[in-house]
């Protein structure tokens, strides 16, 4: 069956746009390869996790360089990761300076995540474009990120130069990507489509007809970007309609919590979003996902969850439990034990993500999802007082055996762009450079 009889193939659509003089300048100045799938021995899946406002660097980096053992993170906010100590690669002495770093949060968000190229496509989007996915190139989710001061405080940028506003509601995230495929059976033998599927099909056909009409019009650069975004969205929905993915069985379930707006629900929401990522990868819907806790310079959410109160000192009990200081950005400038407890919480959530990945089989590549995934955890700042040196960054996951996990390394002052390039190489991508990179990170790859 020709699912979308009015739809042009993607390459034909782009070729027609080009013939009409509607060239779209994607904000990607880097030496990318075309979409590629990693070879054996390379990482297969990528997850980028963003936490706001930096860390207390001396405490975060209290571990020693070299092999990691039980107890390596005992005095660090990284301690929750010790259950996966052999799958962690922490990095000291990177720098954001010259690689997008700035003393201002919104300014840092312009360049830190794109290798120092202001307002350009961020690394997570670039990796997603290179690896591809069956239904989406990147699954973006968040937790209270919608409370960011404004768009400039959002860390990630799409290939049209627009800030990515992620979904904070775990139920909406699930419904948008997983609900239509989880439990779907490709072998039912029924040729009769459901009313819901037929209705979506008619909507898609109408939208594609409108896209065809738009090609005859002269468009501004901004309009060109919007047109391309719509076209990509329609391709996603077409893939969804025509997909023969069989993901019934296994631990797939709709989150029991949505976006409640209650700060005390933040931990449950974060875990639900982490589980959504794991389910999306187990269903082989995507190879790339991005999670952000909040926006940069966040002052909306109190991070005073019961799980970290033993580490919060006087702020772990009333009356200080709900003081303004328990908000992330306010706490960051004190660089105190309170801020250490908050960054500990971020790492607790990453540990939960790793647990979810480790418990799920990777039906596409073998082993567990954690075996094949590379996770990058980072902030837009180095220290809580806006320092750009020695940021709190680590890489986690089995990464297909491509990196030196279970080992702490010293980057020797190399730039963040160099780490991005090293990660790209771990996926078997033959990028010559990324942003302001001037090489890779010694000791990162096997």
Secondary structure, DSSP 8 states (H G I E B T S, - for coil): --TTTT---HHHHHHHHHHTT-----S--S----S----TTS--EEEEEE-SS-B-HHHHT-S-SEE--TTTTTTSGGGGGGGGGGGEEEEES-B-TTTT--SSHHHHHHHGGGTT-TT---HHHHHHHHH--SS-S-EEEESSGGG-SSGGG---B-TTS-B---B--HHHHHHHHTTTTTT--TT-------HHHHHHHHHHHHHHHHHHHHTTS---HHHHHHHHHHHHHHHHHHHHHH------SSS----S------GGGHHHHHHHHHHHHHHHHHTTS-SEEEEESS-TT--S-B---GGGGGGSGGGGSTTGGGSGGGBHHHHHTT-SHHHHHHHHHHHHHHHHHHHHHHTSB-TTTSSBHHHHEEEEEE-S-SBTTS--BS--EEEES-GGG-B--SEEEE-TT-BHHHHHHHHHHHTT---S--TT--S--TTSB-
